Amino acid sequence: MLEKQAMMIQQSQEKQELDMIEKEEQIMKMDISNLDPISAVYFQNRKLEILQKRGFNFQLTRFICCLM
């Protein structure tokens, strides 16, 4: 019984990890050139966070946009 529960938990965790990888891949493939400046900065920073999480040593740069 406990083995079955442990296996189900492991499968659930693996599915969550695969879902996260898929979402991150969508973000990495995203063309941000046509986005408004705030959204472009957000997604650029998300891309940098993903790269950093995967072991690339990029410094995250937080941009400040002034819209007037």
Jmol script that loads the backbone (N, CA, C; Angstrom):
load data "model"
ATOM      1  N   MET A   1       0.824  -1.202   0.000  1.00  0.00           N
ATOM      2  CA  MET A   1       0.000   0.000   0.000  1.00  0.00           C
ATOM      3  C   MET A   1       0.870   1.269   0.000  1.00  0.00           C
ATOM      4  N   LEU A   2       1.848   1.306   0.907  1.00  0.00           N
ATOM      5  CA  LEU A   2       2.729   2.480   0.973  1.00  0.00           C
ATOM      6  C   LEU A   2       3.583   2.612  -0.280  1.00  0.00           C
ATOM      7  N   GLU A   3       3.995   1.485  -0.832  1.00  0.00           N
ATOM      8  CA  GLU A   3       4.788   1.520  -2.062  1.00  0.00           C
ATOM      9  C   GLU A   3       3.981   2.114  -3.209  1.00  0.00           C
ATOM     10  N   LYS A   4       2.714   1.763  -3.268  1.00  0.00           N
ATOM     11  CA  LYS A   4       1.843   2.284  -4.315  1.00  0.00           C
ATOM     12  C   LYS A   4       1.663   3.791  -4.164  1.00  0.00           C
ATOM     13  N   GLN A   5       1.484   4.240  -2.923  1.00  0.00           N
ATOM     14  CA  GLN A   5       1.345   5.686  -2.677  1.00  0.00           C
ATOM     15  C   GLN A   5       2.629   6.419  -3.029  1.00  0.00           C
ATOM     16  N   ALA A   6       3.758   5.845  -2.662  1.00  0.00           N
ATOM     17  CA  ALA A   6       5.051   6.461  -2.975  1.00  0.00           C
ATOM     18  C   ALA A   6       5.244   6.556  -4.480  1.00  0.00           C
ATOM     19  N   MET A   7       4.841   5.514  -5.210  1.00  0.00           N
ATOM     20  CA  MET A   7       4.971   5.519  -6.660  1.00  0.00           C
ATOM     21  C   MET A   7       4.044   6.577  -7.277  1.00  0.00           C
ATOM     22  N   MET A   8       2.837   6.699  -6.740  1.00  0.00           N
ATOM     23  CA  MET A   8       1.909   7.703  -7.245  1.00  0.00           C
ATOM     24  C   MET A   8       2.428   9.118  -6.993  1.00  0.00           C
ATOM     25  N   ILE A   9       3.017   9.338  -5.833  1.00  0.00           N
ATOM     26  CA  ILE A   9       3.600  10.647  -5.518  1.00  0.00           C
ATOM     27  C   ILE A   9       4.746  10.945  -6.466  1.00  0.00           C
ATOM     28  N   GLN A  10       5.591   9.964  -6.696  1.00  0.00           N
ATOM     29  CA  GLN A  10       6.726  10.154  -7.604  1.00  0.00           C
ATOM     30  C   GLN A  10       6.238  10.465  -9.014  1.00  0.00           C
ATOM     31  N   GLN A  11       5.230   9.758  -9.485  1.00  0.00           N
ATOM     32  CA  GLN A  11       4.690  10.002 -10.818  1.00  0.00           C
ATOM     33  C   GLN A  11       4.093  11.404 -10.916  1.00  0.00           C
ATOM     34  N   SER A  12       3.430  11.832  -9.864  1.00  0.00           N
ATOM     35  CA  SER A  12       2.847  13.174  -9.839  1.00  0.00           C
ATOM     36  C   SER A  12       3.939  14.238  -9.899  1.00  0.00           C
ATOM     37  N   GLN A  13       5.004  14.030  -9.136  1.00  0.00           N
ATOM     38  CA  GLN A  13       6.123  14.974  -9.149  1.00  0.00           C
ATOM     39  C   GLN A  13       6.798  15.014 -10.511  1.00  0.00           C
ATOM     40  N   GLU A  14       6.945  13.864 -11.140  1.00  0.00           N
ATOM     41  CA  GLU A  14       7.553  13.814 -12.468  1.00  0.00           C
ATOM     42  C   GLU A  14       6.690  14.535 -13.488  1.00  0.00           C
ATOM     43  N   LYS A  15       5.373  14.376 -13.387  1.00  0.00           N
ATOM     44  CA  LYS A  15       4.463  15.071 -14.298  1.00  0.00           C
ATOM     45  C   LYS A  15       4.544  16.575 -14.092  1.00  0.00           C
ATOM     46  N   GLN A  16       4.593  17.022 -12.844  1.00  0.00           N
ATOM     47  CA  GLN A  16       4.726  18.455 -12.564  1.00  0.00           C
ATOM     48  C   GLN A  16       6.021  19.003 -13.145  1.00  0.00           C
ATOM     49  N   GLU A  17       7.102  18.250 -13.031  1.00  0.00           N
ATOM     50  CA  GLU A  17       8.393  18.674 -13.573  1.00  0.00           C
ATOM     51  C   GLU A  17       8.326  18.769 -15.097  1.00  0.00           C
ATOM     52  N   LEU A  18       7.705  17.790 -15.735  1.00  0.00           N
ATOM     53  CA  LEU A  18       7.562  17.826 -17.191  1.00  0.00           C
ATOM     54  C   LEU A  18       6.704  19.006 -17.634  1.00  0.00           C
ATOM     55  N   ASP A  19       5.630  19.280 -16.897  1.00  0.00           N
ATOM     56  CA  ASP A  19       4.782  20.434 -17.207  1.00  0.00           C
ATOM     57  C   ASP A  19       5.574  21.735 -17.100  1.00  0.00           C
ATOM     58  N   MET A  20       6.401  21.847 -16.055  1.00  0.00           N
ATOM     59  CA  MET A  20       7.211  23.049 -15.859  1.00  0.00           C
ATOM     60  C   MET A  20       8.223  23.191 -16.994  1.00  0.00           C
ATOM     61  N   ILE A  21       8.831  22.101 -17.401  1.00  0.00           N
ATOM     62  CA  ILE A  21       9.794  22.136 -18.508  1.00  0.00           C
ATOM     63  C   ILE A  21       9.115  22.598 -19.792  1.00  0.00           C
ATOM     64  N   GLU A  22       7.919  22.085 -20.056  1.00  0.00           N
ATOM     65  CA  GLU A  22       7.183  22.491 -21.248  1.00  0.00           C
ATOM     66  C   GLU A  22       6.866  23.985 -21.226  1.00  0.00           C
ATOM     67  N   LYS A  23       6.431  24.485 -20.079  1.00  0.00           N
ATOM     68  CA  LYS A  23       6.123  25.914 -19.954  1.00  0.00           C
ATOM     69  C   LYS A  23       7.374  26.758 -20.150  1.00  0.00           C
ATOM     70  N   GLU A  24       8.482  26.309 -19.564  1.00  0.00           N
ATOM     71  CA  GLU A  24       9.732  27.049 -19.719  1.00  0.00           C
ATOM     72  C   GLU A  24      10.199  27.031 -21.172  1.00  0.00           C
ATOM     73  N   GLU A  25      10.016  25.914 -21.860  1.00  0.00           N
ATOM     74  CA  GLU A  25      10.400  25.848 -23.270  1.00  0.00           C
ATOM     75  C   GLU A  25       9.566  26.801 -24.111  1.00  0.00           C
ATOM     76  N   GLN A  26       8.280  26.937 -23.784  1.00  0.00           N
ATOM     77  CA  GLN A  26       7.424  27.882 -24.492  1.00  0.00           C
ATOM     78  C   GLN A  26       7.928  29.311 -24.286  1.00  0.00           C
ATOM     79  N   ILE A  27       8.325  29.629 -23.062  1.00  0.00           N
ATOM     80  CA  ILE A  27       8.842  30.963 -22.779  1.00  0.00           C
ATOM     81  C   ILE A  27      10.151  31.196 -23.536  1.00  0.00           C
ATOM     82  N   MET A  28      11.037  30.193 -23.559  1.00  0.00           N
ATOM     83  CA  MET A  28      12.322  30.347 -24.229  1.00  0.00           C
ATOM     84  C   MET A  28      12.153  30.549 -25.739  1.00  0.00           C
ATOM     85  N   LYS A  29      11.121  29.963 -26.325  1.00  0.00           N
ATOM     86  CA  LYS A  29      10.883  30.082 -27.765  1.00  0.00           C
ATOM     87  C   LYS A  29      10.105  31.348 -28.131  1.00  0.00           C
ATOM     88  N   MET A  30       9.620  32.049 -27.130  1.00  0.00           N
ATOM     89  CA  MET A  30       8.746  33.192 -27.362  1.00  0.00           C
ATOM     90  C   MET A  30       9.477  34.348 -28.049  1.00  0.00           C
ATOM     91  N   ASP A  31       8.859  34.894 -29.080  1.00  0.00           N
ATOM     92  CA  ASP A  31       9.376  36.075 -29.764  1.00  0.00           C
ATOM     93  C   ASP A  31       8.834  37.303 -29.027  1.00  0.00           C
ATOM     94  N   ILE A  32       9.719  38.011 -28.365  1.00  0.00           N
ATOM     95  CA  ILE A  32       9.276  39.150 -27.564  1.00  0.00           C
ATOM     96  C   ILE A  32       9.409  40.481 -28.306  1.00  0.00           C
ATOM     97  N   SER A  33       9.827  40.422 -29.549  1.00  0.00           N
ATOM     98  CA  SER A  33      10.086  41.664 -30.291  1.00  0.00           C
ATOM     99  C   SER A  33       8.837  42.501 -30.546  1.00  0.00           C
ATOM    100  N   ASN A  34       7.665  41.873 -30.557  1.00  0.00           N
ATOM    101  CA  ASN A  34       6.442  42.626 -30.826  1.00  0.00           C
ATOM    102  C   ASN A  34       5.624  42.929 -29.571  1.00  0.00           C
ATOM    103  N   LEU A  35       6.176  42.625 -28.412  1.00  0.00           N
ATOM    104  CA  LEU A  35       5.463  42.876 -27.167  1.00  0.00           C
ATOM    105  C   LEU A  35       5.648  44.318 -26.722  1.00  0.00           C
ATOM    106  N   ASP A  36       4.729  44.775 -25.888  1.00  0.00           N
ATOM    107  CA  ASP A  36       4.908  46.100 -25.289  1.00  0.00           C
ATOM    108  C   ASP A  36       6.147  46.038 -24.379  1.00  0.00           C
ATOM    109  N   PRO A  37       6.758  47.186 -24.099  1.00  0.00           N
ATOM    110  CA  PRO A  37       8.029  47.186 -23.361  1.00  0.00           C
ATOM    111  C   PRO A  37       7.984  46.465 -22.012  1.00  0.00           C
ATOM    112  N   ILE A  38       6.927  46.647 -21.263  1.00  0.00           N
ATOM    113  CA  ILE A  38       6.848  46.013 -19.943  1.00  0.00           C
ATOM    114  C   ILE A  38       6.778  44.500 -20.073  1.00  0.00           C
ATOM    115  N   SER A  39       5.957  44.011 -20.986  1.00  0.00           N
ATOM    116  CA  SER A  39       5.853  42.559 -21.190  1.00  0.00           C
ATOM    117  C   SER A  39       7.163  41.997 -21.725  1.00  0.00           C
ATOM    118  N   ALA A  40       7.818  42.721 -22.620  1.00  0.00           N
ATOM    119  CA  ALA A  40       9.094  42.264 -23.169  1.00  0.00           C
ATOM    120  C   ALA A  40      10.133  42.116 -22.066  1.00  0.00           C
ATOM    121  N   VAL A  41      10.186  43.069 -21.172  1.00  0.00           N
ATOM    122  CA  VAL A  41      11.139  43.012 -20.059  1.00  0.00           C
ATOM    123  C   VAL A  41      10.805  41.833 -19.149  1.00  0.00           C
ATOM    124  N   TYR A  42       9.528  41.651 -18.871  1.00  0.00           N
ATOM    125  CA  TYR A  42       9.110  40.540 -18.020  1.00  0.00           C
ATOM    126  C   TYR A  42       9.578  39.212 -18.616  1.00  0.00           C
ATOM    127  N   PHE A  43       9.287  38.992 -19.896  1.00  0.00           N
ATOM    128  CA  PHE A  43       9.640  37.715 -20.502  1.00  0.00           C
ATOM    129  C   PHE A  43      11.143  37.570 -20.709  1.00  0.00           C
ATOM    130  N   GLN A  44      11.847  38.665 -20.941  1.00  0.00           N
ATOM    131  CA  GLN A  44      13.309  38.586 -21.034  1.00  0.00           C
ATOM    132  C   GLN A  44      13.888  38.150 -19.692  1.00  0.00           C
ATOM    133  N   ASN A  45      13.374  38.712 -18.617  1.00  0.00           N
ATOM    134  CA  ASN A  45      13.845  38.320 -17.290  1.00  0.00           C
ATOM    135  C   ASN A  45      13.467  36.879 -16.959  1.00  0.00           C
ATOM    136  N   ARG A  46      12.298  36.432 -17.388  1.00  0.00           N
ATOM    137  CA  ARG A  46      11.905  35.028 -17.179  1.00  0.00           C
ATOM    138  C   ARG A  46      12.868  34.103 -17.920  1.00  0.00           C
ATOM    139  N   LYS A  47      13.245  34.496 -19.154  1.00  0.00           N
ATOM    140  CA  LYS A  47      14.203  33.698 -19.909  1.00  0.00           C
ATOM    141  C   LYS A  47      15.538  33.618 -19.173  1.00  0.00           C
ATOM    142  N   LEU A  48      15.985  34.726 -18.640  1.00  0.00           N
ATOM    143  CA  LEU A  48      17.242  34.733 -17.890  1.00  0.00           C
ATOM    144  C   LEU A  48      17.144  33.864 -16.641  1.00  0.00           C
ATOM    145  N   GLU A  49      16.002  33.909 -15.957  1.00  0.00           N
ATOM    146  CA  GLU A  49      15.797  33.069 -14.774  1.00  0.00           C
ATOM    147  C   GLU A  49      15.851  31.589 -15.136  1.00  0.00           C
ATOM    148  N   ILE A  50      15.239  31.232 -16.248  1.00  0.00           N
ATOM    149  CA  ILE A  50      15.236  29.838 -16.695  1.00  0.00           C
ATOM    150  C   ILE A  50      16.656  29.393 -17.013  1.00  0.00           C
ATOM    151  N   LEU A  51      17.396  30.232 -17.726  1.00  0.00           N
ATOM    152  CA  LEU A  51      18.782  29.894 -18.050  1.00  0.00           C
ATOM    153  C   LEU A  51      19.617  29.741 -16.794  1.00  0.00           C
ATOM    154  N   GLN A  52      19.410  30.633 -15.846  1.00  0.00           N
ATOM    155  CA  GLN A  52      20.153  30.569 -14.591  1.00  0.00           C
ATOM    156  C   GLN A  52      19.813  29.282 -13.831  1.00  0.00           C
ATOM    157  N   LYS A  53      18.548  28.920 -13.820  1.00  0.00           N
ATOM    158  CA  LYS A  53      18.108  27.699 -13.149  1.00  0.00           C
ATOM    159  C   LYS A  53      18.736  26.465 -13.792  1.00  0.00           C
ATOM    160  N   ARG A  54      18.988  26.532 -15.091  1.00  0.00           N
ATOM    161  CA  ARG A  54      19.581  25.407 -15.814  1.00  0.00           C
ATOM    162  C   ARG A  54      21.106  25.413 -15.763  1.00  0.00           C
ATOM    163  N   GLY A  55      21.671  26.336 -15.008  1.00  0.00           N
ATOM    164  CA  GLY A  55      23.108  26.312 -14.789  1.00  0.00           C
ATOM    165  C   GLY A  55      23.917  27.330 -15.550  1.00  0.00           C
ATOM    166  N   PHE A  56      23.263  28.170 -16.343  1.00  0.00           N
ATOM    167  CA  PHE A  56      23.987  29.235 -17.032  1.00  0.00           C
ATOM    168  C   PHE A  56      24.151  30.399 -16.066  1.00  0.00           C
ATOM    169  N   ASN A  57      25.315  30.997 -16.061  1.00  0.00           N
ATOM    170  CA  ASN A  57      25.595  32.060 -15.096  1.00  0.00           C
ATOM    171  C   ASN A  57      25.405  33.435 -15.703  1.00  0.00           C
ATOM    172  N   PHE A  58      24.153  33.800 -15.909  1.00  0.00           N
ATOM    173  CA  PHE A  58      23.826  35.129 -16.396  1.00  0.00           C
ATOM    174  C   PHE A  58      23.391  35.976 -15.213  1.00  0.00           C
ATOM    175  N   GLN A  59      23.805  37.214 -15.224  1.00  0.00           N
ATOM    176  CA  GLN A  59      23.323  38.138 -14.201  1.00  0.00           C
ATOM    177  C   GLN A  59      21.946  38.610 -14.613  1.00  0.00           C
ATOM    178  N   LEU A  60      21.013  38.542 -13.686  1.00  0.00           N
ATOM    179  CA  LEU A  60      19.677  39.050 -13.984  1.00  0.00           C
ATOM    180  C   LEU A  60      19.718  40.564 -13.947  1.00  0.00           C
ATOM    181  N   THR A  61      19.188  41.156 -14.977  1.00  0.00           N
ATOM    182  CA  THR A  61      19.137  42.606 -15.062  1.00  0.00           C
ATOM    183  C   THR A  61      17.680  43.021 -15.039  1.00  0.00           C
ATOM    184  N   ARG A  62      17.329  43.773 -14.063  1.00  0.00           N
ATOM    185  CA  ARG A  62      15.959  44.249 -13.962  1.00  0.00           C
ATOM    186  C   ARG A  62      15.906  45.626 -14.622  1.00  0.00           C
ATOM    187  N   PHE A  63      15.119  45.722 -15.654  1.00  0.00           N
ATOM    188  CA  PHE A  63      15.000  46.964 -16.402  1.00  0.00           C
ATOM    189  C   PHE A  63      13.846  47.787 -15.837  1.00  0.00           C
ATOM    190  N   ILE A  64      14.000  49.069 -15.870  1.00  0.00           N
ATOM    191  CA  ILE A  64      12.933  49.953 -15.455  1.00  0.00           C
ATOM    192  C   ILE A  64      12.445  50.676 -16.697  1.00  0.00           C
ATOM    193  N   CYS A  65      11.175  50.554 -16.958  1.00  0.00           N
ATOM    194  CA  CYS A  65      10.594  51.205 -18.127  1.00  0.00           C
ATOM    195  C   CYS A  65       9.765  52.383 -17.666  1.00  0.00           C
ATOM    196  N   CYS A  66       9.962  53.480 -18.300  1.00  0.00           N
ATOM    197  CA  CYS A  66       9.150  54.662 -18.020  1.00  0.00           C
ATOM    198  C   CYS A  66       8.280  54.906 -19.236  1.00  0.00           C
ATOM    199  N   LEU A  67       6.997  54.802 -19.058  1.00  0.00           N
ATOM    200  CA  LEU A  67       6.075  55.034 -20.155  1.00  0.00           C
ATOM    201  C   LEU A  67       5.382  56.372 -19.933  1.00  0.00           C
ATOM    202  N   MET A  68       5.617  57.293 -20.831  1.00  0.00           N
ATOM    203  CA  MET A  68       4.980  58.614 -20.728  1.00  0.00           C
ATOM    204  C   MET A  68       4.516  59.050 -22.077  1.00  0.00           C
TER     205      MET A  68
END
end "model"
wireframe off; spacefill off
backbone 0.3
color backbone group
